[in-house]
Amino acid sequence: MTRILRRSLLIVCLLLGSVCLHAQSPVNVVRVKYDGGGDWYGNRTTFVNLFDFMKSQLSMQVASKEATLSILDKDFFRYPIAYISGHGNIKFSDTEVTRLREYLIKGGFLWADDDFGMDKHFRREMEKVFPDQEWVEIPYSHPIYHINYNFPNGLPKIHKHAGGPPRGYGLFHEGRMVAFYSFNTDLSDGCENADIHENPPEVREAALKMGTNIILWALLQ
């Protein structure tokens, strides 16, 4: 069976509400609780709304909200997708570095969303996790931008932040994208309750659609 056909079947399976990677379990994400002083706990309604959107629009079996664990928690590996965000410092211990690398090499996927201010800290820590790899800007033709919703110009711009276009970066191990970094856009804020950031409806919808694409792509890795 070709790789394209396998992916097509997986998408059909997901959109029918089956969870192919973890049978009979709803799709869920684990939020990374980290040290260093950054606000890992922000964007409290992001996944509540994103999962609700995925359930209503795609009839997917999803959790009601994300889990929250440290990388060293015994249950961390139960989740196929990890999420990390924040505005400030991020610090991984040596043990966390080793375990996060193991998680990603063994099939886990990390979605990092810059909430504005975490960039240099996040890049520093991920260099410890994969010192032999560099972040690669993902071309607009990549399936992560088209897997269900079409984004011909890559990531949608949600918040101005430092100005300039948003960037999507990937980290690869043996040809597989193990991490996706949405930078200079703040998809997490865009997915929050409408009254928190007061984004226009079309901007909020774009954030929810792109978040859905990232989750779907991660499940196919």
C-alpha positions, 0 to 999 in steps of 0.5 A: 500500500502506498504512503499516500493511500495509507494517509488517505485511509487514515484521514477517512478513519479520523473524519468518521470519528474513529481514532486509528492510533489509539482505538476507542480513545478520543484524540487528545493532546498533552500540554507540557508543564515546564520550568523556567518561569514561563507561563506554560499554563496560558491559553486555557480555552484553546483546546476546549474550543479547538476540540469542540470545533473538530467535533462539530465540523468533522464529527471526530471523537475528541477529548473535552480539553487537553491533559497537562503533564510534565515531560517526566510524568509516567503518563506522558508517552500515552499522548501522541501529541504534545503542545508547548506555548508561553511568553517567557523562559522555558527550561528543560532538565537533562532528564527532560531533554533525554525523555523528550527526545525519546518521546519524539523519536518513538513517534510522538509529535510536538506542536510549539506555538509562540505566544510571543516571547518564548522563541529564543528560550524554546530554540535553545532547549530544543537544540539540546533535544536535537543538537544534530538538527536545525529547524526548517521553514515549511513550504506552503505546499506542505500537506500540513497547510492543506490536509483538511483546510486549505492555507495556500499562503501558509500560516494565517496571521492572528496577532501582529506581535513583532510584525512581519509574516508568520512562519511555520518551522519543522524539526525532522528526525530520519525524514519524519517531522517530529515537531512543528513550530508556529511562529509570529502568529499566535494560533493559540490566542486565536482559538481562545474564547471569542471575548478574550482577545476579540479577534474578528470571526474570520480570524478566529475561524482561521486559527481553529482551522489551522489548529485542526490541520496541525492535529490531523497532520500530527496523527498521521506522523 
